[in-house]
């Protein structure tokens, strides 16, 4: 095997499932996903998170907790969210 093939084989080991070691945890409490969001919205989120962090000091609020709290609030207030989506939705787009 050439050096290049050997290197590729070693690097690909991390993508193979582990046969031993610690057991796989089937229950996930968090999951990483990629989302593409409006840049201005992200800037507002960052600014607001920072402001709330200053207001709640000495308590620390991680960005993930901040975002999870906003999402939970939105899910608990779905009527307001539906109304807002109805205003923002483009009537020419068909939902899939």
C-alpha positions as CSV (number, residue, x, y, z in Angstrom):
1,X,0.0,0.0,0.0
2,X,1.4,3.4,-0.9
3,X,1.9,6.2,1.7
4,X,-1.1,8.0,0.3
5,X,-3.4,5.0,0.5
6,X,-2.2,4.2,4.0
7,X,-2.9,7.7,5.1
8,X,-6.4,7.6,3.7
9,X,-7.1,4.3,5.3
10,X,-5.9,5.6,8.7
11,X,-8.0,8.8,8.4
12,X,-11.1,6.8,7.3
13,X,-10.9,4.7,10.5
14,X,-12.7,7.5,12.5
15,X,-15.8,7.1,10.3
16,X,-16.1,3.3,10.9
17,X,-18.4,2.2,13.8
18,X,-16.6,1.2,16.9
19,X,-16.9,-2.4,17.8
20,X,-15.7,-2.0,21.4
21,X,-15.4,0.6,24.0
22,X,-18.2,2.5,25.5
23,X,-21.8,1.5,24.5
24,X,-23.6,3.7,22.1
25,X,-26.1,6.0,23.7
26,X,-29.4,5.7,21.8
27,X,-31.0,8.6,23.6
28,X,-30.0,11.9,22.3
29,X,-30.7,15.0,24.3
30,X,-28.9,17.3,21.7
31,X,-28.3,17.1,18.0
32,X,-26.1,19.3,15.8
33,X,-27.8,20.5,12.6
34,X,-26.8,23.0,10.0
35,X,-29.3,25.7,9.3
36,X,-29.0,28.7,6.9
37,X,-30.4,31.8,8.5
38,X,-30.6,35.4,7.6
39,X,-27.4,37.2,8.5
40,X,-29.3,40.2,10.0
41,X,-31.3,37.9,12.1
42,X,-28.2,36.2,13.4
43,X,-26.6,39.6,14.2
44,X,-29.8,40.5,16.2
45,X,-29.7,37.2,18.0
46,X,-26.0,37.7,18.9
47,X,-26.6,41.3,20.1
48,X,-29.6,40.3,22.1
49,X,-27.8,37.3,23.7
50,X,-25.0,39.6,24.7
51,X,-27.3,42.2,26.2
52,X,-29.2,39.6,28.2
53,X,-25.9,38.2,29.4
54,X,-25.0,41.6,30.7
55,X,-28.4,42.1,32.3
56,X,-28.4,38.7,34.1
57,X,-24.8,38.9,35.2
58,X,-23.3,37.1,37.3
59,X,-25.5,34.3,35.9
60,X,-24.2,32.9,32.7
61,X,-26.5,32.2,29.8
62,X,-25.0,30.1,27.0
63,X,-26.1,30.8,23.4
64,X,-27.6,27.3,23.1
65,X,-29.7,27.8,26.2
66,X,-30.8,31.2,24.9
67,X,-31.8,29.8,21.5
68,X,-33.5,26.7,23.1
69,X,-35.5,29.1,25.4
70,X,-36.6,31.2,22.4
71,X,-37.6,28.1,20.4
72,X,-39.5,26.6,23.4
73,X,-41.4,29.9,23.9
74,X,-42.3,29.9,20.2
75,X,-43.6,26.4,20.3
76,X,-45.7,27.2,23.4
77,X,-47.2,30.3,21.6
78,X,-47.9,28.7,18.2
79,X,-50.9,30.9,17.6
80,X,-48.7,34.0,17.5
81,X,-46.2,32.2,15.3
82,X,-48.9,31.1,12.8
83,X,-50.1,34.6,12.6
84,X,-46.6,35.9,11.9
85,X,-45.9,33.2,9.4
86,X,-49.2,34.0,7.6
87,X,-48.1,37.6,7.3
88,X,-44.6,36.7,6.0
89,X,-45.5,33.8,3.7
90,X,-45.4,34.5,0.0
91,X,-48.8,33.5,-1.5
92,X,-47.2,32.6,-4.8
93,X,-45.2,29.8,-3.2
94,X,-46.9,26.4,-2.9
95,X,-46.2,24.5,0.3
96,X,-44.8,21.0,-0.1
